[in-house]
Each structure stands twice: as C-alpha cells, then as structure tokens.
Amino acid sequence: MSLKAFCVHGHFYQPPREDPFTGIIPIEIGAAPYSNWNERIVDDCYRPNAEEGNFGSLSFNIGPTLSEWLQINHPAVLKRVIDDDRYNFDHLGAGNAMAQPYHHTILPLATSQDKSTQIRWGIEAFKKCYGRNPRGMWLPETAVDVETLEIMAANGIEFTILAPWQSVFPTLDPGLPYKVKLEGNRYLTVFFYDRELSSNISFNPGITANADEFVQKYLAGKFSTAGKDRMVLVASDGELYGHHQQFRYKFLKQLFHQSLQKAGIKSAFPEDWLKYQPAVESTEIIEKTSWSCMHELKRWSGVCDCTPHPEWKKPLRYALDETAKILDGIFLDETASISQNPWTLRDLAIHARELNFNLQSEVTELGGKMLKQPEVTRLYLLLRSQFERQRMFASCAWFFEDFDRIEPQNAVKYAANAVYLTEKATGQEISKGLLSAFESVKSWRNGLSAGKVFQDFKERVSAI
Ligand SMILES: [Zn+2]
C-alpha cells in the first residue's frame, strides 16, 4: 500500500520595523493593547503554537531577524521551537526547521554577490539558532531564479519549497518532490505545494475550523491516485495560525495529534521525507516568479496589479540600487589593500554586531594583513554600512500599497544610515548625488518624499 503523508509549512516572518537610530520598534497604535505588532503576534500565534507543541510537527522557517527579536524579547518561546526541531533531529535524524536568506530580500532582483551574502548569512543565523546545519531553505516570497538555486546548492542547501506555477510543467504531481538540475551534475530538490489546499487554508477560514472535517472533506481526496508514496504539502504564512485567523493553533494541534492518524495519513516534513523518498522526477523552474506576484516580480520593482498606485515602487528600487552601487564601489576601493576577496570580507558584517567579535583575527583568518588602528575603525564602519545596505533591500519595503508606511520608510532610513556610515569611514560625500533619486519616490496619499525621509534621518544621525 502506498504511503499517504501530509505536511504543513509555515513561513514565520515580520518586516524589520526597528528604527535604525534607536534599534527598537516604535509604539504601533494599531497593535494596542500591545506596544507593537510583534508583541501582539507573540500572544496570538508564536507562543500558543509553541506551547501546543505544533513546532514539533510543522515544517517551518522563522526569518532570522524575527528569531533574533524573539531571542531578546521572548527567549522561552524560541527555546521551545528550537527544542522541538532538536527532538526531531535527535530521534529521526532530520529536523523540521528550514533556513531563510537573512533579510527577506527578493533574490532574483539582487546582485550575485548579494544573493551569496543573504544565503550565507541565513545559513550562519540558522546554525547559531538551531545548532545544526540547515538542509532546506525557504526563499523570501518563494522568488526564484536559477542562479539563486545554484548558490544555495553551492552552500550545502538541498531543498526548497515553491508554488506549483513556478515549474515549467503545468501538470506536476504535487505529492512528489522534483529535482532541478544545476551545473556540474548538481541538483536541488523542490517540493511544490498544493495550490488549492494552500489557497483555501489561507483565504477560507471555514475549512480550518475543524481538523477532522478538513481531513475528510479536503485532504483525503488528494490521495485518490494509487501507486506512489505521496506527501501533500500546504504552505502559508505561519502567522495565519492564530494571528490572521484566530485560534488556528488549535486546528494544528487537533490535526497533528488526532485527525491525521484517524485517517491513516502520516504527519511529515521535507527533511525526513527525503531520507526515504528522494526526488526521481525532474523539472525546470520559471525564473523571476514568486508565490505572491504573478507579474515577473514587479510587485517589488515596477508596476503591476498586486497593489493600487504602484508608481513609487520602481523609483524606490532605482534609488536603493544606485545607493548600493556607490557604497559597493567605495567598499571595494577601501578594502583592496586588506583582502584579496572583499565579498568574503563583507560576510563578516553579520558577525561584526557581536560583542566578542575580533575584527583583526577574522581578517587574518581570511588571509588579510595586520591592520593599524585607524584601519580597524574604518573597516568596522564600512562593515556596519554594508549591513545596513543589505537590510534596506528587505522585500517588505515594496510589498504594500504606499510609500507612506513604516516598511518603505525604514528601507530609506537604512539606506541613509549606510551612506552616513560610509561617509564617516572615508570622509567622502555621497548623499548629494543620491538625493534626486530619492526625491522621485513619493507617497500618492500625501506627497511625502523619500528624499525628505533620507535627509531627516541623515541630519538626526549626524547630530550625535
Ligand atoms: Zn504583481
């Protein structure tokens, strides 16, 4: 008899809402009685799901920036999540946590070096959090191109999860994993989620009111084709389970602990599934696709129907791309005498935030020279600048409908901070040449310009 298995993947993530000046999330009125949305979502979703033990059965990824926030603000909640992954890893030889590129960047819109940095930082953050190497990686918005998969595979990642329409085959069997062939006889495994079920779980709250009914009415029929072992997979935002839809952590508990067993369906997750059911079939992916925009990633770079009045998005992408180009040029010039491989040197930027970080010993390990004190100071500032320059590309800046929101304004503040830090390191004036690009990004609601946000932040930080 063929094996029937079901996997629920939750993508847990929150936009970076920390003010780069203070490092803390400002009071968010809409989240009342909580001080900000993260706090509210902890009580709605993260804590109850952890307490119910759901993180032991879900397949999940928690964005590294959210994990770090949880580590500081709700360490007991994060510990339960980590312990559940560890339990699976120790008992099954496979964990159910997946990694994620660090800043939730739309990787097909990023440079090759940025793809590498984001993927390597995501892996580093995962190792630090879960104490093991990741085997799977969730891509922000499931946005994909072949180069991204190549870099993931080169860094030891074995699988990801995509939407079915991201495959060139219109008639995939969504119960089976597929190989995507890469250069040098390598491949990366892709699990395609079930479109109908995932959409229903996300947008039709009625079907997750009762897990027994869900299994009988919606899931059981997915296994009607006899023969191969199948793992049907659904994917959604993790915050669905308790925050977007109230009390849905109870649905998950009932599903994992009763309803699936009663129907003879195994609860499963990709890393464990691959031990027994490696991908046999192959497919190719359609580049520049995602799960939340059907218009070649224009939601994050141009004009499409995903949001009304999207005219501000392309200029914002242009302004940030120009900022990145200028900062990278200076970074390469400044570090040419220090290291043969400046991009590997840049990878240190994620560690440069840690208290026990020793810049000289890290530079030496990379084959770099002994630094004089002014060079150490300068390199620190440049690495901090590069961290902000990575952070400004978090996809949330473009996701919503207007520039006058915290997410796009934060992206501009991170850009201003990156520019400020490089100016401080080198004495070069960069801002003036970038202002006209930021000035052309305007809120359609109230005319607020990114130029004003950029300048206001620069003045604030320069006054310290
Ligand atoms: Zn779109």
Boltz pocket constraint, residues with backbone or C-beta under 6 A from the ligand:
constraints:
  - pocket:
      binder: B
      contacts: [[A, 292], [A, 293], [A, 294], [A, 295], [A, 297], [A, 298], [A, 299], [A, 304], [A, 305], [A, 306]]
      max_distance: 6.0
